[in-house]
Amino acid sequence: MPFSGRHLLFVVSLLAATNVSTIAKADEPSPKYDAVLSALRSSSNVKLLLDLSRCTTVEGGKPGPPLQGGLMIRSFGVTAQHGIIFADVHQTLDSLGHPVTEYIHHSLSRDGKLTVQAATLAQGAAEVEDQGKFVCELPDGARFVW
């Protein structure tokens, strides 16, 4: 349905008000956030290096497990609420050698903190098992390189 007259004016006014309020509420992003976003937008090969033992749990602020890893960011999204978001899904084996699928979601907030949430799905299981949610400071627990 094409917009015209009052409807068009209402839609344009609504969009303008939304943009103005978003701009007015937006804090300046950290230089770390800006650097990562610029690298991703420039088609650089951006890698995340992670040391969860230097991160803290979201619930309770305890140190994360002694686990280090890394990944190449192949796709990403940017939202006002979550910052830069990207994920990794891969097949692996659990400690007993049973196949599982790991789901790892990352979000880099505008203040430069990386949140990592992990879950696994065992073969044949109906529900995922939460593996924890961690917050990592840059560059201590998480480092982006390109």
C-alpha positions as CSV (number, residue, x, y, z in Angstrom):
1,M,0.0,0.0,0.0
2,P,1.7,3.3,-1.0
3,F,1.8,6.1,1.5
4,S,0.5,9.5,0.7
5,G,-0.5,12.8,2.3
6,R,-1.0,12.5,6.1
7,H,0.2,8.9,6.3
8,L,3.5,9.7,4.6
9,L,4.0,12.7,6.9
10,F,3.3,10.5,9.9
11,V,5.8,7.8,8.8
12,V,8.5,10.4,8.0
13,S,7.9,12.2,11.3
14,L,8.1,8.9,13.2
15,L,11.3,7.9,11.5
16,A,12.9,11.3,12.2
17,A,11.9,11.2,15.8
18,T,13.3,7.7,16.2
19,N,16.6,8.7,14.6
20,V,16.9,11.8,16.7
21,S,16.2,10.0,20.0
22,T,18.7,7.3,19.0
23,I,21.4,9.8,18.3
24,A,20.7,11.8,21.4
25,K,20.8,8.6,23.6
26,A,23.9,7.1,21.9
27,D,27.1,7.3,23.9
28,E,30.3,7.6,22.0
29,P,31.7,4.1,21.2
30,S,35.0,3.0,22.7
31,P,38.0,3.3,20.4
32,K,38.4,-0.5,20.6
33,Y,34.8,-1.0,19.3
34,D,35.4,1.5,16.5
35,A,38.6,-0.1,15.4
36,V,37.0,-3.6,15.2
37,L,34.0,-2.3,13.3
38,S,36.2,-0.5,10.9
39,A,38.3,-3.6,10.3
40,L,35.2,-5.7,9.7
41,R,33.7,-3.1,7.3
42,S,37.0,-2.9,5.4
43,S,36.9,-6.6,4.6
44,S,39.9,-7.3,6.7
45,N,40.4,-10.9,7.9
46,V,39.5,-10.2,11.6
47,K,40.3,-12.9,14.1
48,L,39.2,-13.2,17.8
49,L,41.7,-14.6,20.2
50,L,40.0,-15.6,23.5
51,D,41.3,-16.6,26.9
52,L,38.3,-17.4,29.1
53,S,40.4,-17.7,32.2
54,R,40.9,-13.9,32.0
55,C,37.1,-13.3,31.6
56,T,34.4,-13.4,34.3
57,T,31.1,-15.1,34.5
58,V,28.1,-12.8,34.0
59,E,26.4,-14.4,37.1
60,G,28.7,-14.0,40.1
61,G,31.8,-12.5,38.4
62,K,33.9,-15.6,38.9
63,P,36.9,-16.4,36.6
64,G,36.1,-18.4,33.4
65,P,37.4,-21.8,32.7
66,P,41.1,-22.4,31.6
67,L,40.2,-22.4,27.9
68,Q,41.9,-20.5,25.1
69,G,40.8,-20.4,21.5
70,G,40.3,-18.3,18.4
71,L,38.2,-17.9,15.4
72,M,38.0,-16.0,12.1
73,I,34.9,-13.8,11.9
74,R,33.2,-14.8,8.7
75,S,30.0,-12.9,9.1
76,F,28.7,-10.3,11.6
77,G,25.8,-8.0,12.4
78,V,25.6,-4.6,14.1
79,T,22.7,-3.5,16.2
80,A,22.2,-0.5,18.5
81,Q,21.3,-2.8,21.4
82,H,24.0,-5.5,21.1
83,G,26.8,-3.8,19.2
84,I,28.8,-6.1,16.9
85,I,27.4,-9.7,17.0
86,F,28.8,-12.8,15.5
87,A,28.6,-16.5,16.1
88,D,30.4,-19.8,15.6
89,V,28.7,-23.2,15.3
90,H,30.8,-26.4,14.9
91,Q,30.7,-30.1,15.5
92,T,33.1,-31.6,18.2
93,L,33.3,-34.4,20.7
94,D,32.4,-34.0,24.4
95,S,34.8,-35.3,27.2
96,L,33.3,-38.8,26.7
97,G,33.9,-38.8,23.0
98,H,30.2,-38.3,22.1
99,P,29.4,-36.0,19.2
100,V,28.0,-32.6,20.1
101,T,27.3,-29.3,18.3
102,E,28.7,-26.2,20.0
103,Y,27.0,-22.9,19.6
104,I,29.0,-19.8,20.6
105,H,27.5,-16.3,20.4
106,H,29.7,-13.2,20.7
107,S,28.7,-9.6,21.1
108,L,31.1,-6.7,21.4
109,S,29.3,-3.8,23.1
110,R,29.9,-0.2,22.2
111,D,31.8,0.2,25.5
112,G,34.4,-2.4,24.3
113,K,33.4,-5.4,26.3
114,L,32.9,-8.8,24.7
115,T,30.2,-11.1,26.0
116,V,30.5,-14.8,25.0
117,Q,27.7,-17.3,25.5
118,A,28.2,-21.0,24.8
119,A,25.8,-23.9,24.6
120,T,26.0,-27.5,23.3
121,L,23.5,-29.8,21.8
122,A,24.3,-33.5,22.2
123,Q,23.4,-35.8,19.3
124,G,19.8,-36.9,19.7
125,A,19.1,-34.4,22.5
126,A,16.0,-32.2,22.3
127,E,17.4,-29.2,24.2
128,V,20.7,-27.3,24.3
129,E,22.8,-27.3,27.5
130,D,24.1,-24.0,28.7
131,Q,27.9,-23.8,29.0
132,G,28.1,-20.3,30.5
133,K,28.1,-16.7,29.7
134,F,31.2,-14.6,30.2
135,V,32.3,-11.0,29.9
136,C,35.8,-10.3,28.6
137,E,37.7,-7.1,28.7
138,L,39.8,-6.0,25.7
139,P,42.6,-6.8,25.3
140,D,43.0,-9.0,28.5
141,G,40.5,-11.8,27.9
142,A,39.7,-11.1,24.3
143,R,41.8,-9.7,21.5
144,F,40.9,-8.8,17.9
145,V,43.7,-9.0,15.3
146,W,43.8,-8.2,11.6
